[in-house]
Amino acid sequence: MKPVEIWSAADEPQLKQRLEQRAQPVLLKGLVKEWPAVQAGRASVLGICDYLHRFDRGNEVIATKTRAAARGVMGYNEGLSDFAFVKARMGLGEFMSHLQTYLTVEGAPSIAAQCAKVSEIIPGFLDENLLQALPGVIPNFWLGNALTVPVHHDHPYNLACVVAGRRRFTLFAPEQVGNLYIGPLEHTPSGAPISVVHPKDPDFERYPRYREALANAQVAEMEPGDALYLPPLWFHQVEALEKVNLLVNYWWPVVGDAKLPTPVASLLQAIQVLNALPADQREAWAAMFEHYVVQRDEDPSAHIPAAWHGVLARRR
């Protein structure tokens, strides 16, 4: 695996446009290192929890706890018959009490409060920890101990900021999808389909193409204050490495036509329709999609008068 490209970018409004123009991830060293929350997290193991208590209004988070056999991974069980974790709703203060209790427990389960809206659970946090590059984008926070989220991808742009603890992101380009053994598209842990390969002990006999994915992967080792930009559809595995970790991430949408179905809705419909056809017809439609949708080699409307382009008209 090769390291992700590193920038020393400043937090400024122009950064958003620079990131959107990239097709590759980039690690922004120290982008949010001046945040008071980052400083609090550096002060002590539970420093970030003490800091968050100031903003806690008793609202509930969704808490995840892995089962013993999961070995700290929030994925499927060995037989792929169920998830290897349980979820419960509880107040943020109660969750942080569990986090503190598990600090000294040998073999403690991995726990996390995941994808919680900052503005709803810890109002006031953004007043002190502002990201100028993404005004108006409300982030989510991910608080927990040592936990691994298996390979998955997101549809929007993503900027992930490490506030406390350390994180390791392992990144795979979208074209590696066939080597990642992605699980069910509907029966998912939290909305995004994930790889069924156990990240801590890959079974290469069962999943041989995963070796190829790892050979082409990129890795980002992140310290408090670092931020990682992930372009849409880049697969990523996320490892929280300390006994207390906090990540704040910003998702913002890819601009498209709001009147049209989303790309993922189009994909699911295409799968459903084309899977009902014989194999030779699926191959024929693959050629049509390559020519008309992907348009990798040529513009399929180049020989047609502009007034007649219709759905082939390029928007961007």
Secondary structure, 3 states (H helix, E strand, C coil): CEECCEECCCCCCHHHHHHHCCCCCEEECCCCCCCHHHHHHHHCCCHHHHHHHCCCCCCEEEEEEECHHHCCECCECCCCCCECEEEEEEEHHHHHHHHHHHHHCCCCCCEEEEEEEHHHHCCCHHHHCCCCCCCCCCCEEEEECCEEEEEECCCCEEEEEEEECCEEEEEECHHHHHHCCECCCCCCCCCCCEECCCCCCCCCCCCCCHHHHHHCCEEEEECCCCEEEECCCCEEEEEECCCCEEEEEEEECCCCCCCCCCHHHHHHHHHHHHCCCCHHHHHHHHHHHHHHHHCCCCCCCCCCCHHHCHHHCCCC
